[in-house]
Amino acid sequence: MREDSIEMVEICPARLENIQVIEVCGTNFNMIWPYLMVSLRNADFIALDLELSGLGARQASSSKNVVDRYKALSEAARTRGVLSIGLAFFKKSGKSETKRCLKFSCQVFNILSFCAEPFIVEPEALEFLAKHAFDFNRLIDVGVRYYPSTVLKTCSLRSLMTEMWCRSVPLFFHNGLVDLAFIYHHFYSPLPESFGEFCNAIADLYPLESPICDTKYLAEYQSRIQRDNVSEALASRFHLEVVFDNTVATMAPIRAACETVTCRLPEDFPHHLQSLLQKERLEEEEEKTHRERISVDDMKNKPRIAVTGCHRAGVDAFMTGFAALFQARVSLYRGGRLDEQQVNRIPLPGKGEPLVIQRTQFAGSCKIHESRFANIQVERTRNSLLRSLTKTDVTSIVDDT
């Protein structure tokens, strides 16, 4: 590469070196909560990632039969805990016609969460988190206590998730079926007994107006070659630019909780999806052939993101959100919306087709879900009306001028 090209990459606004992560814990929760809620309510897109205390029996959770797989996943969600919640809130801040650039502002939060009810911690999960410098002492000391949905006690994290559903904003995951089940059980309602009832409930929570977008589905079924955002920018093609909210610098409690994570990105930025997908495919093949487990360290020649410090759900949430926005950039640029052919589709390991999130007539509705969702639907209608009124007021002001 020529020296002038290298210099252009270094100064290119599309290139990202650092990620600002605000850690939320028991000691600063009340101070950061208002900013967290403002960030959520202003977001156009939300990305989410969870750190869990385990995934249950691996063989059962990857069964060819989706009903058996759901039973295993339900058991895991009921008996394991959520140790950390990563949230990245993306707000559209502009669009450059000449540079074909979509601009976003972003706030990233990493919430240390500690279930107040007994839960199982798996050795493999402990090993994985310890390798990534997860601070278990800090989790125990200052983790935000929460009660799962089976316990009828006030829970701030449950209120946070409810607010997210009420806002009707697209939600980004990576390989999100596991996260969906854990979020449902821990922060919404006990999981339905049948897979069909679960699908109907998820279809209510994530309609096409505020769908799920799974980055693994986008990579595996839609775009198998990951493009480089910096290269796209240098070639004046469709690309993204993200800046982090400057409120961090002006508010002492937030500034104290904020950590700048160095994240020098590889050439296939925005996400190491190809490396991750290849590893996942190898692991799926391994189950069939009973070969030795292939570790991440064995894949020395694969591009990856080098994040210093502990493994953070917040960083992963940001990467997931950036990947989804990058892969959907053309439809967002031209129409302002996600492509309906790319949303509400979740990949299932070992299956040729994804799980499509839509209501089915072959299953009933969970009574507990119906009761709780009614309140969410009321809030969605109210928020939609408020947005319409605000839009009308802005249009009237423009017309008057």
VOPAGU-2260 file (C-alpha; in pm, 1 decimal, decimal comma):
REM VOPAGU-2260
SITE   aa  ch    i         X         Y         Z
SITE  MET   A    0       0,0       0,0       0,0
SITE  ARG   A    1     131,2     347,8     -86,5
SITE  GLU   A    2     225,3     586,3     197,4
SITE  ASP   A    3     -43,7     836,6      97,9
SITE  SER   A    4    -304,2     558,5     114,8
SITE  ILE   A    5    -188,0     464,3     464,5
SITE  GLU   A    6    -212,5     827,5     571,2
SITE  MET   A    7    -566,5     848,8     433,1
SITE  VAL   A    8    -668,7     542,2     633,9
SITE  GLU   A    9    -528,7     695,0     950,8
SITE  ILE   A   10    -723,8    1019,6     915,0
SITE  CYS   A   11   -1036,8     869,4     761,7
SITE  PRO   A   12   -1339,8     949,2     983,2
SITE  ALA   A   13   -1479,2     602,5     909,2
SITE  ARG   A   14   -1191,0     442,9    1097,3
SITE  LEU   A   15   -1249,5     378,3    1465,8
SITE  GLU   A   16    -971,1     323,8    1718,5
SITE  ASN   A   17   -1147,5     355,5    2054,9
SITE  ILE   A   18   -1486,0     275,9    2204,5
SITE  GLN   A   19   -1625,1     465,8    2501,6
SITE  VAL   A   20   -1793,7     226,4    2745,2
SITE  ILE   A   21   -1985,5     345,8    3051,1
SITE  GLU   A   22   -1985,3      84,7    3324,8
SITE  VAL   A   23   -2306,3      71,9    3526,7
SITE  CYS   A   24   -2293,4     -94,9    3868,0
SITE  GLY   A   25   -2468,5     -82,5    4202,9
SITE  THR   A   26   -2270,0     216,6    4331,4
SITE  ASN   A   27   -2344,4     447,7    4036,8
SITE  PHE   A   28   -2672,8     304,2    3910,1
SITE  ASN   A   29   -2899,7     582,6    4039,1
SITE  MET   A   30   -2669,9     854,5    3904,3
SITE  ILE   A   31   -2636,4     705,9    3555,4
SITE  TRP   A   32   -2995,2     579,3    3524,4
SITE  PRO   A   33   -3136,8     913,1    3389,4
SITE  TYR   A   34   -2868,3     930,9    3118,4
SITE  LEU   A   35   -2923,2     564,5    3034,0
SITE  MET   A   36   -3296,3     623,9    2986,3
SITE  VAL   A   37   -3241,5     937,6    2775,4
SITE  SER   A   38   -2999,7     743,5    2554,6
SITE  LEU   A   39   -3254,6     463,5    2514,0
SITE  ARG   A   40   -3543,2     697,5    2432,4
SITE  ASN   A   41   -3339,6     886,9    2173,2
SITE  ALA   A   42   -3204,6     574,7    2002,3
SITE  ASP   A   43   -3298,6     476,4    1648,2
SITE  PHE   A   44   -3128,7     136,8    1682,9
SITE  ILE   A   45   -3023,8     -68,2    1986,0
SITE  ALA   A   46   -2765,0    -347,5    2001,0
SITE  LEU   A   47   -2753,7    -593,3    2289,0
SITE  ASP   A   48   -2513,4    -859,0    2415,2
SITE  LEU   A   49   -2519,3   -1074,1    2729,4
SITE  GLU   A   50   -2255,5   -1248,8    2938,0
SITE  LEU   A   51   -2407,7   -1561,5    3091,3
SITE  SER   A   52   -2310,4   -1802,8    3367,1
SITE  GLY   A   53   -2360,5   -2095,2    3129,2
SITE  LEU   A   54   -2557,1   -2233,3    2835,3
SITE  GLY   A   55   -2666,2   -2572,6    2963,8
SITE  ALA   A   56   -2623,5   -2907,2    2789,0
SITE  ARG   A   57   -2458,1   -2828,8    2458,9
SITE  GLN   A   58   -2572,7   -3143,0    2279,4
SITE  ALA   A   59   -2939,1   -3081,7    2362,6
SITE  SER   A   60   -2923,3   -2709,0    2282,6
SITE  SER   A   61   -2794,4   -2786,9    1932,0
SITE  SER   A   62   -3045,8   -3063,6    1859,3
SITE  LYS   A   63   -3179,9   -3089,1    1504,9
SITE  ASN   A   64   -3531,3   -3083,0    1650,0
SITE  VAL   A   65   -3616,9   -2720,7    1732,7
SITE  VAL   A   66   -3868,0   -2827,9    1998,9
SITE  ASP   A   67   -3599,1   -3025,8    2183,6
SITE  ARG   A   68   -3360,3   -2736,1    2134,8
SITE  TYR   A   69   -3612,1   -2495,6    2287,6
SITE  LYS   A   70   -3663,7   -2722,2    2590,5
SITE  ALA   A   71   -3288,1   -2728,1    2654,6
SITE  LEU   A   72   -3260,8   -2353,3    2604,6
SITE  SER   A   73   -3553,5   -2292,9    2841,1
SITE  GLU   A   74   -3389,5   -2505,8    3108,8
SITE  ALA   A   75   -3064,2   -2312,6    3067,8
SITE  ALA   A   76   -3240,4   -1975,8    3094,1
SITE  ARG   A   77   -3427,8   -2084,8    3407,6
SITE  THR   A   78   -3118,2   -2211,8    3588,2
SITE  ARG   A   79   -2834,4   -1983,8    3471,4
SITE  GLY   A   80   -2777,8   -1614,1    3540,2
SITE  VAL   A   81   -2702,8   -1299,1    3339,9
SITE  LEU   A   82   -2368,2   -1158,3    3456,6
SITE  SER   A   83   -2339,5    -858,3    3228,4
SITE  ILE   A   84   -2561,8    -667,5    2984,9
SITE  GLY   A   85   -2408,8    -472,5    2698,8
SITE  LEU   A   86   -2620,6    -202,0    2535,4
SITE  ALA   A   87   -2522,6      22,5    2244,9
SITE  PHE   A   88   -2763,9     300,3    2146,3
SITE  PHE   A   89   -2725,5     436,8    1793,0
SITE  LYS   A   90   -2893,6     759,6    1683,5
SITE  LYS   A   91   -2892,7     885,3    1324,9
SITE  SER   A   92   -2713,5    1219,5    1322,8
SITE  GLY   A   93   -2677,5    1297,0     954,4
SITE  LYS   A   94   -2625,4    1182,5     598,7
SITE  SER   A   95   -2375,7    1305,5     342,1
SITE  GLU   A   96   -2500,0    1280,1     -16,2
SITE  THR   A   97   -2160,1    1360,9    -166,4
SITE  LYS   A   98   -1965,0    1114,3      49,6
SITE  ARG   A   99   -2239,9     848,8      63,5
SITE  CYS   A  100   -2200,2     848,0     438,2
SITE  LEU   A  101   -2445,7     765,2     716,4
SITE  LYS   A  102   -2355,4     932,4    1045,9
SITE  PHE   A  103   -2450,4     803,7    1389,6
SITE  SER   A  104   -2392,3     910,8    1746,4
SITE  CYS   A  105   -2355,8     629,5    1997,3
SITE  GLN   A  106   -2361,8     559,4    2370,1
SITE  VAL   A  107   -2235,3     225,1    2501,6
SITE  PHE   A  108   -2318,8      85,2    2845,2
SITE  ASN   A  109   -2188,3    -222,8    3024,1
SITE  ILE   A  110   -2419,6    -318,6    3312,9
SITE  LEU   A  111   -2282,4    -557,3    3574,4
SITE  SER   A  112   -2585,9    -767,3    3666,5
SITE  PHE   A  113   -2613,8   -1014,0    3952,2
SITE  CYS   A  114   -2916,0   -1240,3    3993,9
SITE  ALA   A  115   -3053,1   -1229,5    4349,6
SITE  GLU   A  116   -3186,2   -1586,7    4319,0
SITE  PRO   A  117   -2964,9   -1899,9    4318,9
SITE  PHE   A  118   -2825,2   -1990,5    3977,0
SITE  ILE   A  119   -2578,7   -2234,9    3821,8
SITE  VAL   A  120   -2231,4   -2125,3    3713,1
SITE  GLU   A  121   -2063,9   -2359,2    3463,4
SITE  PRO   A  122   -1686,5   -2424,8    3473,0
SITE  GLU   A  123   -1651,3   -2347,2    3100,2
SITE  ALA   A  124   -1819,2   -2010,3    3148,8
SITE  LEU   A  125   -1587,3   -1930,8    3441,0
SITE  GLU   A  126   -1282,4   -2024,5    3234,5
SITE  PHE   A  127   -1394,6   -1814,6    2938,7
SITE  LEU   A  128   -1469,0   -1506,4    3148,8
SITE  ALA   A  129   -1149,2   -1542,7    3352,0
SITE  LYS   A  130    -945,8   -1558,5    3030,0
SITE  HIS   A  131   -1096,0   -1224,0    2935,9
SITE  ALA   A  132   -1017,9   -1068,8    3274,9
SITE  PHE   A  133   -1376,8   -1063,2    3399,0
SITE  ASP   A  134   -1371,7    -930,2    3757,1
SITE  PHE   A  135   -1586,5   -1170,8    3961,0
SITE  ASN   A  136   -1511,5    -992,4    4288,3
SITE  ARG   A  137   -1640,7    -668,1    4141,4
SITE  LEU   A  138   -1952,7    -844,4    4014,8
SITE  ILE   A  139   -2028,4    -975,8    4364,3
SITE  ASP   A  140   -1945,9    -645,9    4536,9
SITE  VAL   A  141   -2120,5    -394,5    4309,2
SITE  GLY   A  142   -2325,1    -591,5    4054,8
SITE  VAL   A  143   -2676,5    -454,8    3999,7
SITE  ARG   A  144   -2904,0    -702,7    4177,2
SITE  TYR   A  145   -3204,5    -821,6    3982,3
SITE  TYR   A  146   -3484,4   -1072,9    4028,8
SITE  PRO   A  147   -3589,1   -1303,6    3742,8
SITE  SER   A  148   -3942,7   -1274,6    3610,6
SITE  THR   A  149   -4058,0   -1562,5    3831,3
SITE  VAL   A  150   -4013,4   -1339,0    4138,6
SITE  LEU   A  151   -4273,5   -1064,1    4175,4
SITE  LYS   A  152   -4044,8    -793,5    4309,9
SITE  THR   A  153   -3953,4    -451,3    4174,8
SITE  CYS   A  154   -3658,3    -477,0    3937,0
SITE  SER   A  155   -3490,9    -180,9    3765,5
SITE  LEU   A  156   -3335,2    -394,4    3492,1
SITE  ARG   A  157   -3678,6    -535,8    3410,6
SITE  SER   A  158   -3807,8    -178,0    3384,3
SITE  LEU   A  159   -3520,3    -100,3    3147,3
SITE  MET   A  160   -3610,2    -388,3    2915,8
SITE  THR   A  161   -3980,1    -299,0    2927,6
SITE  GLU   A  162   -3896,3      57,3    2827,0
SITE  MET   A  163   -3694,7     -80,2    2536,3
SITE  TRP   A  164   -3994,9    -277,4    2407,1
SITE  CYS   A  165   -4224,0      22,5    2454,2
SITE  ARG   A  166   -3999,7     240,7    2235,1
SITE  SER   A  167   -4047,9      17,2    1927,3
SITE  VAL   A  168   -3684,8      36,1    1813,0
SITE  PRO   A  169   -3503,9    -228,9    1601,4
SITE  LEU   A  170   -3282,4    -452,1    1814,9
SITE  PHE   A  171   -2951,7    -603,9    1699,8
SITE  PHE   A  172   -2811,9    -936,9    1823,6
SITE  HIS   A  173   -2546,7   -1180,6    1710,0
SITE  ASN   A  174   -2682,1   -1536,1    1699,9
SITE  GLY   A  175   -2962,3   -1407,3    1915,9
SITE  LEU   A  176   -3187,1   -1704,2    2002,1
SITE  VAL   A  177   -3001,0   -1766,1    2329,0
SITE  ASP   A  178   -3008,1   -1398,1    2427,1
SITE  LEU   A  179   -3378,0   -1375,4    2338,4
SITE  ALA   A  180   -3462,5   -1666,1    2568,8
SITE  PHE   A  181   -3254,6   -1530,0    2858,1
SITE  ILE   A  182   -3395,7   -1176,6    2822,7
SITE  TYR   A  183   -3748,4   -1317,0    2808,9
SITE  HIS   A  184   -3714,0   -1528,8    3122,9
SITE  HIS   A  185   -3502,4   -1296,6    3336,1
SITE  PHE   A  186   -3653,9    -959,5    3246,1
SITE  TYR   A  187   -4001,9   -1020,3    3105,5
SITE  SER   A  188   -4195,4   -1335,4    3189,7
SITE  PRO   A  189   -4146,9   -1705,9    3262,8
SITE  LEU   A  190   -4075,8   -1882,1    2935,3
SITE  PRO   A  191   -4381,2   -2047,5    2773,0
SITE  GLU   A  192   -4398,4   -2424,4    2787,0
SITE  SER   A  193   -4423,2   -2468,7    2410,6
SITE  PHE   A  194   -4194,0   -2344,2    2136,1
SITE  GLY   A  195   -4495,4   -2222,7    1935,8
SITE  GLU   A  196   -4616,0   -2001,8    2221,3
SITE  PHE   A  197   -4264,6   -1862,6    2257,5
SITE  CYS   A  198   -4253,8   -1777,5    1884,7
SITE  ASN   A  199   -4591,4   -1601,1    1905,5
SITE  ALA   A  200   -4478,8   -1399,8    2207,7
SITE  ILE   A  201   -4151,8   -1300,0    2038,4
SITE  ALA   A  202   -4346,0   -1198,4    1726,4
SITE  ASP   A  203   -4554,3    -963,0    1944,3
SITE  LEU   A  204   -4248,9    -812,6    2113,6
SITE  TYR   A  205   -4057,2    -770,2    1787,1
SITE  PRO   A  206   -4296,7    -683,4    1502,2
SITE  LEU   A  207   -4169,9    -566,4    1162,7
SITE  GLU   A  208   -4199,1    -205,1    1281,9
SITE  SER   A  209   -3936,7    -275,2    1552,0
SITE  PRO   A  210   -3774,4    -602,0    1447,2
SITE  ILE   A  211   -3478,5    -814,4    1544,7
SITE  CYS   A  212   -3174,3    -798,5    1319,9
SITE  ASP   A  213   -2927,4   -1082,9    1368,2
SITE  THR   A  214   -2575,3   -1013,4    1242,1
SITE  LYS   A  215   -2497,2   -1383,4    1211,3
SITE  TYR   A  216   -2794,1   -1423,4     977,8
SITE  LEU   A  217   -2681,3   -1123,4     771,6
SITE  ALA   A  218   -2331,9   -1265,3     737,9
SITE  GLU   A  219   -2425,5   -1630,0     688,9
SITE  TYR   A  220   -2726,2   -1599,1     461,3
SITE  GLN   A  221   -2696,1   -1253,9     305,9
SITE  SER   A  222   -2337,2   -1129,6     272,1
SITE  ARG   A  223   -2067,2   -1391,1     297,4
SITE  ILE   A  224   -1786,5   -1148,3     216,2
SITE  GLN   A  225   -1735,6    -889,0     489,3
SITE  ARG   A  226   -1651,9    -549,3     344,6
SITE  ASP   A  227   -1416,4    -299,1     491,7
SITE  ASN   A  228   -1584,6      22,0     606,4
SITE  VAL   A  229   -1264,9     222,3     568,0
SITE  SER   A  230   -1212,6      97,4     212,3
SITE  GLU   A  231   -1571,6     186,2     128,9
SITE  ALA   A  232   -1516,3     537,9     262,5
SITE  LEU   A  233   -1192,8     586,4      70,1
SITE  ALA   A  234   -1367,6     470,6    -247,3
SITE  SER   A  235   -1661,0     710,5    -183,5
SITE  ARG   A  236   -1902,4     420,5    -150,0
SITE  PHE   A  237   -2173,8     373,1     112,6
SITE  HIS   A  238   -2019,4     369,1     459,9
SITE  LEU   A  239   -2073,3     467,7     823,2
SITE  GLU   A  240   -1924,4     718,9    1063,5
SITE  VAL   A  241   -1986,0     690,4    1438,3
SITE  VAL   A  242   -1906,0     942,2    1710,9
SITE  PHE   A  243   -1957,9     898,1    2083,3
SITE  ASP   A  244   -2178,5    1132,1    2281,7
SITE  ASN   A  245   -1985,0    1421,9    2439,3
SITE  THR   A  246   -2211,0    1424,6    2747,4
SITE  VAL   A  247   -1947,8    1198,1    2903,3
SITE  ALA   A  248   -1707,5    1492,1    2928,1
SITE  THR   A  249   -1957,9    1727,0    3093,3
SITE  MET   A  250   -2112,2    1512,7    3367,9
SITE  ALA   A  251   -1884,1    1399,3    3650,3
SITE  PRO   A  252   -2066,5    1072,9    3747,1
SITE  ILE   A  253   -2071,7     956,8    3384,6
SITE  ARG   A  254   -1712,7    1064,4    3324,7
SITE  ALA   A  255   -1602,2     864,1    3629,2
SITE  ALA   A  256   -1781,2     552,5    3502,2
SITE  CYS   A  257   -1657,5     585,0    3144,0
SITE  GLU   A  258   -1371,4     375,4    3011,9
SITE  THR   A  259   -1212,0     424,2    2671,6
SITE  VAL   A  260   -1145,9      78,4    2533,2
SITE  THR   A  261    -864,1      61,4    2280,4
SITE  CYS   A  262    -993,2    -136,3    1988,1
SITE  ARG   A  263    -761,8    -129,4    1689,5
SITE  LEU   A  264    -971,6    -287,4    1422,0
SITE  PRO   A  265    -853,1    -535,7    1158,1
SITE  GLU   A  266    -893,5    -490,4     786,3
SITE  ASP   A  267   -1234,7    -657,6     780,8
SITE  PHE   A  268   -1389,0    -404,2    1023,9
SITE  PRO   A  269   -1665,7    -352,8    1138,7
SITE  HIS   A  270   -1682,9    -701,5    1289,7
SITE  HIS   A  271   -1474,5   -1015,3    1296,2
SITE  LEU   A  272   -1778,1   -1205,5    1169,6
SITE  GLN   A  273   -1598,5   -1417,1     910,6
SITE  SER   A  274   -1349,3   -1544,5    1169,3
SITE  LEU   A  275   -1627,6   -1602,7    1421,7
SITE  LEU   A  276   -1850,5   -1779,2    1169,4
SITE  GLN   A  277   -1566,7   -2003,4    1057,3
SITE  LYS   A  278   -1496,2   -2099,2    1418,5
SITE  GLU   A  279   -1866,8   -2173,3    1476,4
SITE  ARG   A  280   -1883,6   -2389,8    1162,4
SITE  LEU   A  281   -1575,6   -2581,7    1275,6
SITE  GLU   A  282   -1734,2   -2640,8    1615,2
SITE  GLU   A  283   -2056,0   -2766,1    1452,0
SITE  GLU   A  284   -1857,7   -3008,0    1233,5
SITE  GLU   A  285   -1663,8   -3118,1    1540,6
SITE  GLU   A  286   -1984,8   -3243,0    1706,2
SITE  LYS   A  287   -2050,9   -3470,3    1410,1
SITE  THR   A  288   -1699,0   -3611,4    1377,3
SITE  HIS   A  289   -1592,9   -3601,2    1746,2
SITE  ARG   A  290   -1268,7   -3430,5    1654,1
SITE  GLU   A  291   -1060,0   -3247,0    1912,4
SITE  ARG   A  292   -1196,3   -2907,0    2010,6
SITE  ILE   A  293   -1045,2   -2626,8    1806,6
SITE  SER   A  294    -967,4   -2325,6    2024,1
SITE  VAL   A  295    -967,0   -1963,5    1919,9
SITE  ASP   A  296    -590,6   -1954,8    1975,1
SITE  ASP   A  297    -545,3   -2215,8    1703,2
SITE  MET   A  298    -681,7   -1974,0    1445,5
SITE  LYS   A  299    -370,7   -1757,3    1448,6
SITE  ASN   A  300    -401,0   -1643,4    1089,7
SITE  LYS   A  301    -761,1   -1526,5    1117,1
SITE  PRO   A  302    -837,1   -1153,2    1151,8
SITE  ARG   A  303    -968,5   -1055,3    1491,4
SITE  ILE   A  304   -1029,1    -756,8    1711,0
SITE  ALA   A  305    -773,5    -697,0    1983,2
SITE  VAL   A  306    -957,3    -542,5    2275,9
SITE  THR   A  307    -739,9    -462,8    2574,0
SITE  GLY   A  308    -880,4    -519,9    2921,2
SITE  CYS   A  309   -1167,5    -745,6    3020,7
SITE  HIS   A  310   -1415,4    -902,5    2785,5
SITE  ARG   A  311   -1701,6    -654,1    2789,6
SITE  ALA   A  312   -2060,1    -711,4    2682,0
SITE  GLY   A  313   -2069,1    -339,2    2599,7
SITE  VAL   A  314   -1789,6    -370,5    2343,5
SITE  ASP   A  315   -1956,5    -674,0    2186,7
SITE  ALA   A  316   -2288,6    -489,6    2172,9
SITE  PHE   A  317   -2122,7    -199,7    1990,1
SITE  MET   A  318   -1951,1    -434,2    1744,5
SITE  THR   A  319   -2279,3    -613,9    1679,8
SITE  GLY   A  320   -2461,8    -286,3    1619,4
SITE  PHE   A  321   -2192,3    -151,9    1390,4
SITE  ALA   A  322   -2189,5    -477,2    1192,7
SITE  ALA   A  323   -2567,6    -468,1    1144,7
SITE  LEU   A  324   -2569,6    -101,8    1040,8
SITE  PHE   A  325   -2276,2    -156,9     806,2
SITE  GLN   A  326   -2440,0    -452,3     634,7
SITE  ALA   A  327   -2771,2    -263,9     605,3
SITE  ARG   A  328   -2612,6      67,7     507,0
SITE  VAL   A  329   -2743,6      79,6     150,0
SITE  SER   A  330   -3110,4      23,5     243,6
SITE  LEU   A  331   -3074,0     267,0     535,8
SITE  TYR   A  332   -2915,3     528,6     312,3
SITE  ARG   A  333   -3172,6     501,1      34,5
SITE  GLY   A  334   -3491,7     428,6     227,5
SITE  GLY   A  335   -3414,3     502,9     590,3
SITE  ARG   A  336   -3529,5     154,3     693,5
SITE  LEU   A  337   -3389,5    -193,4     739,0
SITE  ASP   A  338   -3461,5    -436,2     455,8
SITE  GLU   A  339   -3760,0    -651,9     557,6
SITE  GLN   A  340   -3588,7    -953,5     399,3
SITE  GLN   A  341   -3303,6    -918,0     650,4
SITE  VAL   A  342   -3496,8    -880,0     975,7
SITE  ASN   A  343   -3675,7   -1117,1    1215,2
SITE  ARG   A  344   -3464,6   -1406,9    1093,2
SITE  ILE   A  345   -3248,8   -1596,3    1340,7
SITE  PRO   A  346   -2993,7   -1858,2    1229,7
SITE  LEU   A  347   -3020,8   -2206,1    1377,5
SITE  PRO   A  348   -2693,1   -2404,8    1388,5
SITE  GLY   A  349   -2719,9   -2714,8    1174,0
SITE  LYS   A  350   -3027,6   -2585,6     991,2
SITE  GLY   A  351   -3030,2   -2469,4     629,7
SITE  GLU   A  352   -3292,1   -2202,7     689,2
SITE  PRO   A  353   -3329,3   -1945,7     966,9
SITE  LEU   A  354   -3609,1   -1923,5    1220,3
SITE  VAL   A  355   -3850,6   -1658,2    1091,6
SITE  ILE   A  356   -4008,5   -1455,8    1372,6
SITE  GLN   A  357   -4379,3   -1443,8    1293,2
SITE  ARG   A  358   -4701,6   -1555,6    1456,5
SITE  THR   A  359   -4822,0   -1906,1    1386,5
SITE  GLN   A  360   -5181,9   -2028,2    1390,2
SITE  PHE   A  361   -5069,1   -2372,8    1504,4
SITE  ALA   A  362   -4992,9   -2256,8    1858,4
SITE  GLY   A  363   -5181,3   -2058,3    2117,6
SITE  SER   A  364   -5073,9   -1756,8    2317,2
SITE  CYS   A  365   -4918,9   -1764,1    2661,6
SITE  LYS   A  366   -5164,6   -1613,0    2913,0
SITE  ILE   A  367   -4893,9   -1443,9    3120,1
SITE  HIS   A  368   -4747,8   -1289,7    2805,5
SITE  GLU   A  369   -5088,4   -1163,1    2692,5
SITE  SER   A  370   -5139,8    -989,0    3025,6
SITE  ARG   A  371   -4796,2    -823,9    3034,2
SITE  PHE   A  372   -4785,0    -740,2    2665,4
SITE  ALA   A  373   -5114,7    -549,5    2687,3
SITE  ASN   A  374   -4940,4    -279,7    2892,7
SITE  ILE   A  375   -4650,9    -262,7    2646,2
SITE  GLN   A  376   -4895,5    -227,1    2356,8
SITE  VAL   A  377   -5066,5      66,4    2529,7
SITE  GLU   A  378   -4730,7     241,7    2573,9
SITE  ARG   A  379   -4633,7     171,4    2212,6
SITE  THR   A  380   -4953,5     331,9    2090,4
SITE  ARG   A  381   -4897,6     633,2    2313,8
SITE  ASN   A  382   -4535,9     674,5    2201,0
SITE  SER   A  383   -4636,7     641,6    1836,7
SITE  LEU   A  384   -4898,4     914,1    1882,5
SITE  LEU   A  385   -4644,4    1142,0    2051,7
SITE  ARG   A  386   -4397,6    1090,6    1765,7
SITE  SER   A  387   -4668,0    1173,6    1512,5
SITE  LEU   A  388   -4764,8    1490,4    1700,1
SITE  THR   A  389   -4401,6    1597,4    1728,5
SITE  LYS   A  390   -4347,8    1537,5    1358,4
SITE  THR   A  391   -4663,1    1736,9    1276,0
SITE  ASP   A  392   -4548,6    2026,1    1496,3
SITE  VAL   A  393   -4207,6    2035,4    1327,6
SITE  THR   A  394   -4369,1    2028,5     982,7
SITE  SER   A  395   -4600,9    2315,7    1081,1
SITE  ILE   A  396   -4306,2    2524,4    1198,4
SITE  VAL   A  397   -4123,0    2462,0     870,6
SITE  ASP   A  398   -4433,9    2551,5     667,0
SITE  ASP   A  399   -4485,8    2874,3     865,6
SITE  THR   A  400   -4132,6    2985,9     798,7
